[in-house]
Amino acid sequence: MTLGARIEQRLGETGISQAELARRVGIRQSTINSLIRGESRTSRSLLKIARELNTTPAYLIGETDDPVGDGPPTPTLDSESKDLVDCFSSLSPADRRAILQIARSLAGGAPPSETVHARGGGGKAALHDRQEFRGGG
């Protein structure tokens, strides 16, 4: 199987479009398309492409038929989850802690001491119930 066929197969298995893969890797979609059509035989972004497709460069170039390789299986994230991780990674440490606290509160998994409470109330409140968060008051 060719590099292009393996990329195309992994795109189908992961549910990622060419455009989404290109965006995640930071290259043009035409580069992905050229690899799939066989017009290009390699790319300096092959490691990033493999990572986004939850596989190894060795699998993509045909050195092995094992798409996972020797490492443990990587958890598969959907497009929105990966986008969230990408955004989270670019935040300052203080902003990361704030977003994590908000996410835990929304998910109901924050310890009571870290939960955002409604003004004047003693119980848990959903973040979207807080008027001051929306700018109200």
C-alpha positions in Angstrom: 0.0 0.0 0.0 1.3 3.5 -0.9 1.9 6.5 1.4 -1.2 8.1 -0.1 -3.4 5.1 0.3 -2.3 4.8 4.0 -3.0 8.4 4.7 -6.4 8.1 3.0 -7.2 5.0 5.0 -6.2 6.6 8.3 -8.3 9.7 7.4 -11.3 7.4 7.0 -10.6 5.5 10.2 -10.1 8.7 12.3 -12.9 10.6 10.7 -10.7 13.5 9.9 -11.0 15.4 6.6 -8.0 16.5 4.5 -8.7 20.1 5.4 -8.8 19.4 9.1 -5.6 17.3 8.9 -3.9 20.2 7.1 -5.1 22.7 9.7 -3.9 20.6 12.6 -0.5 20.0 11.0 -0.1 23.6 9.8 0.3 22.9 6.1 -1.8 23.5 3.0 -4.6 21.0 2.1 -3.0 20.8 -1.3 0.1 19.2 0.3 -2.1 16.5 1.9 -3.9 16.0 -1.5 -0.5 15.7 -3.3 0.6 13.0 -0.8 -2.7 11.1 -1.3 -2.6 11.3 -5.1 1.1 10.2 -5.1 2.4 13.5 -6.6 4.6 13.9 -3.5 6.3 10.9 -1.9 7.2 12.5 1.4 6.8 15.6 3.5 8.8 17.2 6.3 5.5 17.2 8.2 5.2 13.4 8.1 5.7 13.0 11.8 3.0 15.5 12.6 0.7 13.9 10.0 1.3 10.5 11.6 0.6 11.9 15.1 -2.7 13.5 14.0 -3.7 10.2 12.3 -2.9 8.2 15.5 -0.2 6.2 13.7 3.5 6.2 13.1 5.6 7.5 10.2 6.9 4.0 9.7 3.4 2.8 9.0 2.6 5.6 6.6 5.8 5.0 4.5 5.2 1.3 4.5 8.0 0.1 6.7 5.5 -1.7 8.9 1.9 -2.9 8.5 1.1 -2.1 12.2 -0.6 1.3 12.3 -0.2 1.5 16.1 3.5 0.6 16.3 5.2 -0.5 19.4 3.8 2.1 21.7 0.6 2.0 23.7 -2.6 3.0 21.8 -3.2 6.7 21.7 -6.7 7.7 22.8 -8.7 8.9 19.9 -10.1 12.4 20.2 -12.7 13.9 17.9 -12.1 17.1 16.0 -13.7 19.3 18.7 -11.7 17.7 21.5 -8.4 18.1 19.6 -9.3 21.7 18.8 -10.0 22.3 22.5 -6.6 20.8 23.5 -4.9 23.0 20.9 -6.5 26.1 22.3 -5.9 25.1 25.9 -2.2 24.5 25.1 -1.7 28.1 23.9 -3.1 29.6 27.2 -1.1 31.0 30.0 -0.8 28.8 33.2 -3.3 31.1 35.0 -5.8 30.9 32.2 -5.4 27.1 32.0 -6.2 26.8 35.7 -9.3 29.0 35.3 -10.5 27.0 32.3 -9.9 23.7 34.0 -11.9 25.0 37.0 -14.8 26.0 34.8 -14.7 22.7 32.9 -14.7 20.7 36.2 -17.6 22.8 37.5 -19.6 22.2 34.3 -18.8 18.5 34.4 -19.8 18.3 38.1 -16.4 16.9 39.1 -14.8 19.8 41.0 -14.3 19.5 44.7 -16.7 21.8 46.6 -13.9 24.2 47.5 -13.1 24.8 43.9 -16.7 25.0 42.6 -18.0 28.3 41.4 -20.9 29.3 43.7 -23.8 31.6 42.9 -23.6 35.0 44.6 -25.1 34.8 48.0 -25.8 31.1 47.8 -24.1 28.3 49.5 -24.7 25.5 47.0 -23.3 24.6 43.7 -24.5 26.6 40.7 -24.0 25.9 37.1 -21.7 28.4 35.5 -24.3 29.5 33.0 -26.6 30.4 36.0 -24.1 33.1 37.2 -25.4 36.5 36.3 -22.1 38.2 37.0 -20.3 35.9 34.6 -22.5 37.1 31.7 -21.8 40.7 32.7 -25.1 41.1 34.5 -25.2 42.0 38.1 
